[in-house]
Amino acid sequence: MNEIEKFRADVRRIIKYERADNIKVYDGIQVAKKIGQLFCKLNPSLGNLPASIVDYWLESMEQDTTVVAEQPSEKNIDWLVAALSFLEGMASECQCFTQSDWKKMSELINYEAEDLPLDHLSSLMSILVEKRAI
């Protein structure tokens, strides 16, 4: 099991336990925040970039019309897994990103660029160029 698969399994586990523990008052947004914390812990060397990505993810999830009790949806989970893949340099796993998502990633990376390791920054920028987000 690679890190991406483990993350997806951990996300499902968090959702499962939160649903079981909070049957009557399940709050999908709070669960998404816990998932976001896990996402950030997986990328400690990237400064504030993971937190910025999670903030963007949460904003887009709140705009989703899905009922809060059904959040995070499978689509939302897939998006965050794709973001983790992107941070690990695997653009092929990011099919669910829209051109708008790629542009936002470019903005976030430009904002956080000085805090990123140079080799990692170079890898991410190469993907953004490939995706025509720059």
SEKEPA-898488 format. One record per atom (N, C-alpha, C): residue number from 1; residue in three letters; atom name; y, x, z. Coordinates in pm, whole numbers, plus 32768, in hexadecimal, padded with zeros to 4 digits. Atoms other than C-alpha are relative to their C-alpha. Example, Ala and Ser with C-alpha at 12.3 -4.5 7.8 and 13.67 -1.06 7.14 Angstrom:
     k     r    a   north   east     up
     1   ALA    N    7F89   8059   8000
     1   ALA   CA    7E3E   84CE   830C
     1   ALA    C    8078   805A   8000
     2   SER    N    7F89   7FAE   7FFA
     2   SER   CA    7F96   8557   82CA
     2   SER    C    806D   7FB3   8049
//
This chain:
     k     r    a   north   east     up
     1   MET    N    7F8B   8055   8000
     1   MET   CA    8000   8000   8000
     1   MET    C    807C   805A   8000
     2   ASN    N    7F86   7FAF   8004
     2   ASN   CA    814B   809A   7F97
     2   ASN    C    806E   7FBF   8056
     3   GLU    N    7F94   8030   7FA9
     3   GLU   CA    8296   806D   804C
     3   GLU    C    8035   7F77   7FD4
     4   ILE    N    7FCE   8080   8035
     4   ILE   CA    8301   7F4C   7F69
     4   ILE    C    7FA2   7F8F   8029
     5   GLU    N    8063   8065   7FDB
     5   GLU   CA    81BE   7E8A   7FA4
     5   GLU    C    8001   7FE8   8097
     6   LYS    N    7FFB   800D   7F6F
     6   LYS   CA    81D3   7ED1   8119
     6   LYS    C    807C   7FB0   802A
     7   PHE    N    7F87   804A   7FE1
     7   PHE   CA    8338   7E50   8121
     7   PHE    C    7FEC   7F6B   7FE6
     8   ARG    N    8018   808D   8021
     8   ARG   CA    82D3   7D0D   8071
     8   ARG    C    7FA3   7FC0   8069
     9   ALA    N    805C   8034   7F9A
     9   ALA   CA    81B2   7CE1   8168
     9   ALA    C    8048   7FED   8086
    10   ASP    N    7FB4   800C   7F83
    10   ASP   CA    829B   7D21   828F
    10   ASP    C    8060   7F8A   7FFC
    11   VAL    N    7FA6   8072   8010
    11   VAL   CA    8393   7C21   8208
    11   VAL    C    7FB3   7F7E   8015
    12   ARG    N    8051   807A   7FF0
    12   ARG   CA    8282   7B1B   81EE
    12   ARG    C    7FD4   7FED   8090
    13   ARG    N    802A   8006   7F74
    13   ARG   CA    820D   7B71   834E
    13   ARG    C    8074   7FCF   8057
    14   ILE    N    7F8A   802D   7FB4
    14   ILE   CA    836F   7B46   83D9
    14   ILE    C    8014   7F6A   7FED
    15   ILE    N    7FED   808F   801B
    15   ILE   CA    8390   79F3   8330
    15   ILE    C    7F93   7FAD   8045
    16   LYS    N    806F   8048   7FC3
    16   LYS   CA    8238   7984   83A7
    16   LYS    C    8013   7FF2   8097
    17   TYR    N    7FF0   8006   7F6F
    17   TYR   CA    827C   79E0   8512
    17   TYR    C    807A   7FB0   802A
    18   GLU    N    7F88   804E   7FDF
    18   GLU   CA    83D8   794E   8512
    18   GLU    C    7FE8   7F6A   7FEF
    19   ARG    N    8021   808E   8014
    19   ARG   CA    8358   7805   8484
    19   ARG    C    7FA6   7FCD   8071
    20   ALA    N    805B   8029   7F96
    20   ALA   CA    8243   77FB   8589
    20   ALA    C    8048   7FF6   8087
    21   ASP    N    7FB9   7FFE   7F80
    21   ASP   CA    832D   7850   86AA
    21   ASP    C    8071   7F99   8008
    22   ASN    N    7F8B   8059   8003
    22   ASN   CA    8444   7764   863C
    22   ASN    C    7FE7   7F87   7FA7
    23   ILE    N    8027   8070   8056
    23   ILE   CA    8398   7635   85A7
    23   ILE    C    806F   7F99   7FF2
    24   LYS    N    7F9C   806A   8005
    24   LYS   CA    84AB   7540   8601
    24   LYS    C    808A   8032   7FD6
    25   VAL    N    7F79   7FCE   8019
    25   VAL   CA    85DA   7621   85D7
    25   VAL    C    7FFF   807F   7FAA
    26   TYR    N    8007   7F8C   8059
    26   TYR   CA    857C   771B   84C6
    26   TYR    C    8083   8010   7FB5
    27   ASP    N    7F82   7FE3   8045
    27   ASP   CA    86B6   77C0   843C
    27   ASP    C    7FE7   8070   7F9B
    28   GLY    N    801F   7FA1   806A
    28   GLY   CA    8676   7869   82F0
    28   GLY    C    8066   8070   7FF2
    29   ILE    N    7F98   7F9A   800B
    29   ILE   CA    87C1   7922   82F3
    29   ILE    C    7FED   806A   806D
    30   GLN    N    801A   7F9F   7F96
    30   GLN   CA    8771   79C3   8444
    30   GLN    C    7F85   8055   7FDF
    31   VAL    N    8078   7FB6   802A
    31   VAL   CA    861B   7A25   83BE
    31   VAL    C    8026   8064   7F94
    32   ALA    N    7FD3   7FA5   806A
    32   ALA   CA    86C2   7ABB   828B
    32   ALA    C    804B   8076   803B
    33   LYS    N    7FB8   7F91   7FBE
    33   LYS   CA    87A2   7B89   8370
    33   LYS    C    7F9E   8063   803F
    34   LYS    N    8067   7FA7   7FC9
    34   LYS   CA    866C   7C13   8420
    34   LYS    C    7FBF   8051   7F91
    35   ILE    N    803A   7FBA   8074
    35   ILE   CA    85D9   7C69   82CD
    35   ILE    C    8063   806A   7FCE
    36   GLY    N    7F99   7FA1   8028
    36   GLY   CA    8722   7D11   8274
    36   GLY    C    8003   807A   805A
    37   GLN    N    8006   7F8F   7FA2
    37   GLN   CA    870B   7DE8   83AD
    37   GLN    C    7F8B   805C   7FDE
    38   LEU    N    8074   7FB1   8028
    38   LEU   CA    85B2   7E58   8342
    38   LEU    C    801F   8050   7F81
    39   PHE    N    7FD9   7FBE   807D
    39   PHE   CA    8637   7EAA   81E5
    39   PHE    C    8056   807B   801D
    40   CYS    N    7FA6   7F91   7FDE
    40   CYS   CA    8747   7F84   827D
    40   CYS    C    7FB6   8072   8045
    41   LYS    N    804E   7F99   7FBA
    41   LYS   CA    8651   803C   835D
    41   LYS    C    7FAB   8053   7FA0
    42   LEU    N    8052   7FB8   8061
    42   LEU   CA    8585   809D   822C
    42   LEU    C    8050   8066   7FB0
    43   ASN    N    7FA9   7FAA   8051
    43   ASN   CA    86AF   8152   8192
    43   ASN    C    806C   8045   8053
    44   PRO    N    7F9A   7FC8   7FA7
    44   PRO   CA    875B   8215   82A8
    44   PRO    C    8055   806E   7FC0
    45   SER    N    7FB6   7F90   803D
    45   SER   CA    87C7   8336   81C8
    45   SER    C    806C   7FD2   7F9E
    46   LEU    N    7FA3   8032   8064
    46   LEU   CA    8899   8253   80EA
    46   LEU    C    8080   7FC6   803C
    47   GLY    N    7F84   802C   7FC2
    47   GLY   CA    89B3   8213   81DE
    47   GLY    C    8009   7F69   800B
    48   ASN    N    7FE8   8090   7FF7
    48   ASN   CA    8A46   80B6   81C9
    48   ASN    C    7FD4   7FB2   7F85
    49   LEU    N    8028   8044   807B
    49   LEU   CA    89BE   806A   806E
    49   LEU    C    7F9A   7F91   8018
    50   PRO    N    8060   806D   7FE9
    50   PRO   CA    888C   7FA7   80E9
    50   PRO    C    8040   7F87   8045
    51   ALA    N    7FBE   8070   7FBB
    51   ALA   CA    8967   7ED6   81D2
    51   ALA    C    805A   7FB3   7F9E
    52   SER    N    7FAC   8042   8064
    52   SER   CA    8A56   7E8D   80B2
    52   SER    C    7FAB   7FAC   7FA1
    53   ILE    N    805B   804B   8056
    53   ILE   CA    8932   7E20   7FD9
    53   ILE    C    7FCE   7F83   8048
    54   VAL    N    802D   8074   7FB1
    54   VAL   CA    88B2   7D3E   80F0
    54   VAL    C    806F   7F99   800A
    55   ASP    N    7F8F   805F   7FF9
    55   ASP   CA    8A0D   7CA4   8116
    55   ASP    C    800C   7FB1   7F7E
    56   TYR    N    7FFB   8043   8082
    56   TYR   CA    8A13   7C58   7FA2
    56   TYR    C    7F8C   7F9C   7FF2
    57   TRP    N    8078   8056   8005
    57   TRP   CA    88B1   7BC8   7FBA
    57   TRP    C    8016   7F82   8054
    58   LEU    N    7FE9   8073   7FA8
    58   LEU   CA    8911   7AE9   80DE
    58   LEU    C    8069   7FA1   7FC5
    59   GLU    N    7F9A   8054   803F
    59   GLU   CA    8A4A   7A6D   802A
    59   GLU    C    7FC5   7FAE   7F8E
    60   SER    N    803B   8048   8071
    60   SER   CA    8985   7A13   7EF4
    60   SER    C    7F99   7F9A   802F
    61   MET    N    8062   805E   7FCA
    61   MET   CA    8878   796E   7FC7
    61   MET    C    8047   7F84   8038
    62   GLU    N    7FB5   8070   7FC8
    62   GLU   CA    897C   7896   8076
    62   GLU    C    8035   7FA5   7F92
    63   GLN    N    7FD3   8052   8071
    63   GLN   CA    89F4   7820   7F20
    63   GLN    C    7F8E   7FB4   7FBF
    64   ASP    N    8077   8042   8035
    64   ASP   CA    8891   77BD   7EC8
    64   ASP    C    7FF9   7F74   803C
    65   THR    N    8004   808A   7FD1
    65   THR   CA    885E   7646   7EE3
    65   THR    C    7F80   7FDD   804C
    66   THR    N    807B   8018   7FB8
    66   THR   CA    8709   766D   7F86
    66   THR    C    801F   7FDE   8092
    67   VAL    N    7FF0   802A   7F75
    67   VAL   CA    86EE   75C8   80DC
    67   VAL    C    7FEE   807B   805B
    68   VAL    N    8005   7F8E   7FA4
    68   VAL   CA    872B   76BF   81FA
    68   VAL    C    7F75   8013   803B
    69   ALA    N    8086   7FF7   7FC7
    69   ALA   CA    85D3   766F   8286
    69   ALA    C    7F9C   803E   7F9E
    70   GLU    N    8059   7FC3   8064
    70   GLU   CA    853C   76F4   8143
    70   GLU    C    802D   808D   7FDA
    71   GLN    N    7FCE   7F7A   801C
    71   GLN   CA    8600   783A   8146
    71   GLN    C    7FB7   8065   8058
    72   PRO    N    7FE3   7FD1   8086
    72   PRO   CA    85C8   7948   80F1
    72   PRO    C    7F94   7FD3   7F9E
    73   SER    N    805D   8030   8066
    73   SER   CA    852A   78BF   7FB6
    73   SER    C    7FB6   8076   7FC2
    74   GLU    N    804D   7F97   8044
    74   GLU   CA    842C   7980   7EE9
    74   GLU    C    805B   804E   7FA1
    75   LYS    N    7F9F   7FC0   805B
    75   LYS   CA    8542   79C6   7DEE
    75   LYS    C    8057   8063   804C
    76   ASN    N    7FAD   7FA7   7FAF
    76   ASN   CA    8619   7A5C   7F03
    76   ASN    C    7FB2   807A   802F
    77   ILE    N    8055   7F90   7FD5
    77   ILE   CA    84F9   7B31   7F81
    77   ILE    C    7FEB   8060   7F8C
    78   ASP    N    8015   7FAB   8076
    78   ASP   CA    84B1   7BAE   7E22
    78   ASP    C    807C   8054   7FE2
    79   TRP    N    7F84   7FB9   801C
    79   TRP   CA    861E   7C0E   7DFB
    79   TRP    C    800E   8078   805E
    80   LEU    N    7FF0   7F94   7FA0
    80   LEU   CA    8624   7CDC   7F3A
    80   LEU    C    7F96   806C   7FEC
    81   VAL    N    8068   7F9E   8021
    81   VAL   CA    84D9   7D83   7EE0
    81   VAL    C    802B   8051   7F86
    82   ALA    N    7FCD   7FB9   8077
    82   ALA   CA    8573   7DD9   7D8E
    82   ALA    C    806F   8061   8027
    83   ALA    N    7F95   7FA7   7FD1
    83   ALA   CA    86A1   7E6C   7E42
    83   ALA    C    7FC6   807C   8042
    84   LEU    N    8043   7F8D   7FC2
    84   LEU   CA    85BA   7F49   7F0F
    84   LEU    C    7FC4   805A   7F94
    85   SER    N    8037   7FB3   8070
    85   SER   CA    850C   7FB4   7DCE
    85   SER    C    806E   804F   7FBB
    86   PHE    N    7F8E   7FBD   803E
    86   PHE   CA    865E   8006   7D37
    86   PHE    C    802A   8078   8053
    87   LEU    N    7FD8   7F91   7FAA
    87   LEU   CA    86BC   80DC   7E62
    87   LEU    C    7F9C   8072   7FFE
    88   GLU    N    8066   7F98   800B
    88   GLU   CA    8576   8195   7E33
    88   GLU    C    7FF3   8036   7F72
    89   GLY    N    7FFD   7FCB   8087
    89   GLY   CA    85C6   81D3   7CC5
    89   GLY    C    7FA2   7FBF   7F9D
    90   MET    N    805E   8046   8058
    90   MET   CA    84DA   80D5   7C29
    90   MET    C    8042   7F88   7FBD
    91   ALA    N    7FB7   806B   8045
    91   ALA   CA    85AC   800A   7B36
    91   ALA    C    7FA3   7F9A   7FC2
    92   SER    N    805E   805C   8041
    92   SER   CA    8478   7F6F   7A97
    92   SER    C    7FDB   7F8A   8059
    93   GLU    N    8022   806A   7FA1
    93   GLU   CA    8447   7E9C   7BD0
    93   GLU    C    8074   7F9D   8015
    94   CYS    N    7F86   804D   7FE6
    94   CYS   CA    85A1   7DFC   7BB6
    94   CYS    C    801C   7F95   7F97
    95   GLN    N    7FEC   8064   8069
    95   GLN   CA    856A   7CEF   7AAE
    95   GLN    C    804D   7F86   8030
    96   CYS    N    7FBB   8078   7FCF
    96   CYS   CA    85FC   7BE2   7B90
    96   CYS    C    8096   8016   800F
    97   PHE    N    7F70   7FE8   7FF8
    97   PHE   CA    8753   7C8B   7B94
    97   PHE    C    8044   7FCA   7F83
    98   THR    N    7FAC   802C   806F
    98   THR   CA    8858   7BE3   7ABD
    98   THR    C    8062   8070   7FDF
    99   GLN    N    7F9B   7F9B   8021
    99   GLN   CA    8966   7CAA   7A0C
    99   GLN    C    806B   8004   806C
   100   SER    N    7FA0   8007   7F92
   100   SER   CA    8A4F   7C35   7B20
   100   SER    C    7FCD   804F   807A
   101   ASP    N    803B   7FB3   7F91
   101   ASP   CA    8960   7CC7   7C24
   101   ASP    C    800D   8096   7FE6
   102   TRP    N    7FF5   7F72   8023
   102   TRP   CA    895C   7E14   7B6B
   102   TRP    C    8090   8030   8011
   103   LYS    N    7F73   7FDC   7FF0
   103   LYS   CA    8AD9   7E16   7B64
   103   LYS    C    8024   800E   8094
   104   LYS    N    7FE5   7FFA   7F70
   104   LYS   CA    8AE5   7DCE   7CD8
   104   LYS    C    7FC1   807E   803D
   105   MET    N    8040   7F86   7FCF
   105   MET   CA    89ED   7EE8   7D1B
   105   MET    C    8056   8079   7FDD
   106   SER    N    7FA9   7F92   802B
   106   SER   CA    8ACF   7FCE   7C54
   106   SER    C    807B   800A   805A
   107   GLU    N    7F8C   8002   7FA6
   107   GLU   CA    8BFB   7F65   7D25
   107   GLU    C    7FDD   8036   8089
   108   LEU    N    8029   7FD5   7F7B
   108   LEU   CA    8B3F   7F98   7E6A
   108   LEU    C    7FE4   8095   8004
   109   ILE    N    8021   7F71   8005
   109   ILE   CA    8AC0   80ED   7E03
   109   ILE    C    807F   8053   7FEF
   110   ASN    N    7F82   7FB8   8010
   110   ASN   CA    8C18   815B   7D8E
   110   ASN    C    804B   8007   8085
   111   TYR    N    7FBB   8004   7F80
   111   TYR   CA    8CA6   80F3   7EDE
   111   TYR    C    7FBF   805E   8065
   112   GLU    N    8049   7FAF   7F9E
   112   GLU   CA    8B98   81AC   7FA3
   112   GLU    C    7FDC   808B   7FCC
   113   ALA    N    802F   7F86   8043
   113   ALA   CA    8B70   82D4   7EB3
   113   ALA    C    8010   807F   8052
   114   GLU    N    7FEA   7F82   7FB9
   114   GLU   CA    8C04   83E2   7F8F
   114   GLU    C    7FA2   8013   8077
   115   ASP    N    805D   7FF6   7F8F
   115   ASP   CA    8B0A   8394   80A6
   115   ASP    C    7F6E   800C   7FD5
   116   LEU    N    8089   7FFC   8032
   116   LEU   CA    89D5   839D   7FC6
   116   LEU    C    7FD7   808F   7FDD
   117   PRO    N    8030   7F7D   802D
   117   PRO   CA    88FD   84D1   7F8E
   117   PRO    C    800F   800A   7F68
   118   LEU    N    7FDF   7FEF   808D
   118   LEU   CA    8959   855E   7E39
   118   LEU    C    7F8C   7FE0   7FA3
   119   ASP    N    8073   801D   8057
   119   ASP   CA    87F9   854D   7DA6
   119   ASP    C    7FE3   7F6B   7FFA
   120   HIS    N    8017   8091   7FFC
   120   HIS   CA    87D6   83E3   7E14
   120   HIS    C    806D   7FB8   7FB1
   121   LEU    N    7F90   803B   804A
   121   LEU   CA    892D   838B   7D8D
   121   LEU    C    7FEA   8010   7F6A
   122   SER    N    8019   7FE6   808E
   122   SER   CA    88D4   842A   7C41
   122   SER    C    7F93   7FA4   7FC9
   123   SER    N    806D   8058   802A
   123   SER   CA    8790   8363   7C2D
   123   SER    C    802F   7F6F   7FF1
   124   LEU    N    7FCE   808A   8004
   124   LEU   CA    883D   8219   7C7B
   124   LEU    C    8063   7FED   7F8C
   125   MET    N    7F9E   800A   806E
   125   MET   CA    8957   825D   7B85
   125   MET    C    7FB9   8000   7F79
   126   SER    N    804C   7FFF   807D
   126   SER   CA    8859   82AA   7A73
   126   SER    C    7FC9   7F76   7FE1
   127   ILE    N    8035   8088   8013
   127   ILE   CA    87BB   8156   7AA8
   127   ILE    C    8071   7FA2   7FD8
   128   LEU    N    7F8E   8058   8020
   128   LEU   CA    8910   80AD   7AA2
   128   LEU    C    8030   8014   7F72
   129   VAL    N    7FD9   7FE5   808B
   129   VAL   CA    8966   8158   795A
   129   VAL    C    7F9B   7FC0   7FA2
   130   GLU    N    806A   803C   8051
   130   GLU   CA    8816   80EC   78CC
   130   GLU    C    800F   7F68   7FF8
   131   LYS    N    7FF0   8092   7FFA
   131   LYS   CA    885F   7F86   7937
   131   LYS    C    808A   7FD2   7FD2
   132   ARG    N    7F7A   801B   8033
   132   ARG   CA    89C0   7F9B   78A8
   132   ARG    C    805B   7FBB   8067
   133   ALA    N    7FAF   8037   7F94
   133   ALA   CA    8A5F   7F4E   79F6
   133   ALA    C    807C   8056   801B
   134   ILE    N    7F8D   7FA6   7FEE
   134   ILE   CA    8B55   806E   79DC
   134   ILE    C    804D   8003   7F7E
//
